[in-house]
Amino acid sequence: MQNFLEKIQKRQSAFSPAVRKVATYIMEHYSDIPFCTITDVATAAGVSVTSVIKFCTEMQYSAFSEFKQAMRDHIQQTLISHYNINDDNFTEAHQQSVLDEVTRLDIENIHRTMNNPINQENIKKFFHLAEKAHIIYTMGFRTSAIFATYTSLLLRMQGLTVFPITPGIGDYIDKMLTVHSDDLVMAFSFNRYSKDVVKMLKTLHDRKIPIVLVTDDKLSPSYVYADLVFTCSTRTQNYVASYVGCMSLLNSIFAYGISHYKSYVKSLSQLEQFYSDYETFYEP
């Protein structure tokens, strides 16, 4: 992202005053650009729409939409940049500091996720959608498949009808076609985002199927297809993102359901009875 901004800065001296205003605004608010219309940028920069178009042309883009997509791509690439592999990080001298930093970031990720007021508000909204749904489908690929499967287990324990859509034997498209408008899809998509999940969510969105998305950033390519979004902080200092915030969120959703719906408590009681009848768990 820095290289991209430097490219704009180097060309600034050749811009007209109006186009220079556009460049300045974009460099100062680049993270907002993927969510702006061309009119939004023009108004915020205090110039005409024509000046924004001229800026895009100067930067060798055929249209503002193409420039906006480029900005989105660069920002997403920046989000991926924390996936650093450096042999120096694995020396014995750094082991303790690495452990301390991992712990600090994990705690921070939990706090950021759980203290997010939108996440807190959306838990109640999620159950409103879940209660209306005929069937709930949880979706996730690669690492996110773990969350999709775990969530289906948690919600099923509360008496809801839930099926996970994961890569499995490769029949995920077949499963997607069984989803109807009176169902609900809960999808998990974290950086780096699975292309198949994005495509499937677009298809489901086009079919007017309600979608709840659990992701790491508003720049997630699936964000625009969701009716309800939970954002989880996944900051890390190594190759693998930290998903403790997501797990805390899922535990909170489960706890909210149990504390607010008597039918969920009844389902758990019945489940415990079946566990006992089938001698599911080891007892000394």
N, C-alpha and C positions, 0 to 999 in steps of 0.2 A: 504493500500500500504506500509505503514511504517513497518508493521509486516513482510511483504513479503521480503522487503529489508534487514531487520534485520536477517531474516532466511539465506539469502545469506551471509551476513557478518559473522555470527557465523560459517559458514562452510568454510570460506575462508582459514583458517590456514591449513586445511587438503588438499587443492587443490595443484596441481602441479603449477609451475610458470606460464605456458602458460594458464592454466585454471583460475588461479588467475587474470590474465590480462583480461580475458573475464568477470569475475565477477565484476572487478573494472569498466570496461567500461559500463556494464549494470546498475550498481548502479548509475553511473554518468549521464547516458543518457537513463534512463528507459522509458521516455515518447516517445522516438524515436523508440523503439523496435517493436511496432506493425506495423511499416511501413518499417522495414528492412527485407532483405533476410538474410539467414545464411551467405552468402558471404559478404554482407555489414558489418555484425557484425565482422566477422573474419578479414576483411581488416582494419576496424576502430580500432580494438583492437590490431592489429599487430601480429596475430596468424594464424594458419591454421584452415580450416573448421573443421578438426578432433577435434581440441581443443574445439570448440564451441559445437560440438556433445557430447564431454566428459563432458562439463559443464552441459549440459541438463540432461545427464545420472546421474551425481552426485546429481542433484536437483530432481531426480526421475521422469523425463519426458522421454517418449519413443522417442521423436523426437523434433527438433527445432520448428516445427509448433505447437506442443502441448504446448511447453513453451511459444511461442509467444501469443497463445490464452489465456493462463493463465495471462500473463502480461496485455493483453488487458482488461480482466475481472477485474483484480485488480485495474487498472487505472480507469475504468468506475465506480467501486465501490467507489473509492476516490472522483470522481466527484459527486456522490450521497451523500457524507458525509455531505454536507452543509444542507441537509434536517434534521435539528436537532430540536427536540421538547424538550424544557426545561422550566418548569414552572417558573423558576426564571426570564425568559425573559419577563414575563407578569406582573411583579409587577409595581406599580404606579411609583416608583422611577426611573424605567428604561424607562418609556414611551417616554419622550422627546428625550433621547439619541437614542432610537430605531427609532423614526421618522426621526431624523437627519441622521442616518446611512442609512436608507432605501432611503431617498432622495439622499444622496451622491452616493450610489451604482447605483441608477437608472440613474443619470446623467452620471456616469462613463460608464454604459452599453451602453447608447446612443452614447457617444463619441467613445468607442471602436468599436462599430458596424459600425457607419457611417464613421469613419476615417480609416477603414480597406481598404487598396488600392485594394485588391482583390474584395471586395464587390463593390467598386466603378466601377471597370473595368467590373464586371459581369452584371451590370444593362444593359449596352448597348448590351452585348452578350445575355442576357435574351430576349430582344425584337427582336433580330435577330432570335432566335429560335421561339418566339411567333408568329412573322409575317409569318413564314413558316408553322406553325402548322395548320392542318385542324380543330382540336378541342383541347382545353387546358383543362386538368383535374387537379383540385387542390385536394390534399389528406392530410388528417390528422385525427388522432383519439384522444380521450380524449381532453385535453386542446388544442392540435394542430388542432382539428376540427374547433375551432373558427377562427383560422388563414386561414384555407382552405376555409371556407365559406366567410370570409371577403374579401379574395383575389379574389375569384370568382366574388364577387360583384364589386370590384374595376375594374377588367379587363373587365367585361361585360359592365360597364358604358362607356368604351372606344370603344365599338363596337366589341370586340372579343367574339368568341363563347367559353364559359367556363361552365364546369359542376363540382361541388364538389363531391368528393368521401369521405364520412364520415360514421361512424357506422350506423346512421339512423335506418332503420328497419331491418338491417342485410343483405342487398343486395349488400354490397360493393364488394364481389367477382364477382357477376354477372356484376356489372358495370366495374370492372377491365377487364373482358373478352371482353368488347366492345372497348377497347383502341387499336388503330392500330399504325403501325410504322410511319405514317405521322402525328400523334398527338404528344402532349407534356404533360408530367406529371410534375406538380410542387408539391412536397411533403414537409410536415412540420414534423419534428421529433426531439423532445427535450428530454433530460434526465428527467425522466426515459423512455426509448424508448419503444414504443408499438411493441410487437413482430409481430403482424399481418401486420403492416406497413412495417417492415423489410422484411418479407416473400414476401409481394406483390411487393415491389420494386425489389427484386431479380428476381421474375418471369418476371416483366416488362423489366428489364435489359436483361435477357436471350432472350427475344423476340425482342431485338434491338429497344426498344422504348426510345426516348430521355427523360432524367430525370433531372429536376432541384431540388436541395435539399436545404431547409432552415433548418439549424440545429445549435447546440450550440458548437460543437467541432469536430475536425478531427477524434476523436475516436468514433464518432457516428457509430454504426454498419451499417447504410445505406450509409455511405460516399463512400464506394467502388463501389456502384451501380450508382452513379450520374455522369452526364456529366458536370454539372455546380453546384457549391456549394456556397451558401451564409452562412457565419458564424456569428451568433448573440451572443453577450455576455449576459449571463443570471445570473450573480453573485447575490447572495442574502445572507442574514444572517438568514433566517427563512425557513419554510417548503416549501413555494411556490416560485418557481423561478421567476425572474424578466424578463418580456417579453417586456419591453419598447423599447429595441433595435430592436426587430423584428417589432414592430409596426412602428417605425421610418423608418425602411428599406422599409416596404410596402408602406408607404406614399411617400417615395422618388421614388420608382418604378412608382407609379401612376403619380407623378409630372413630372418625366422624359418623360413618354409616352405623356402626354398632351403638353409638351414643344417641343417635337421633331416630332410629327406625327399630321398633319393637320386633317387627317381622324378621329382621336380620339376626336378632338375638335368638329368636325361636329356631331359625335355620341352623345356627351354630349349635344349639342344644341338641337338635336332631342329628346333626353331623357327629357330635361327640358320642351319641348313643350308638350310631353305626360303627364308629371306630371301636367302641367297646365290644359290640356284638361280633365283629369280624377279627377281634384281637389284632388290630392293625399295628400297635406299637409294643415294643418290648417292655416287659415289666419284670423286674428281678423277683 
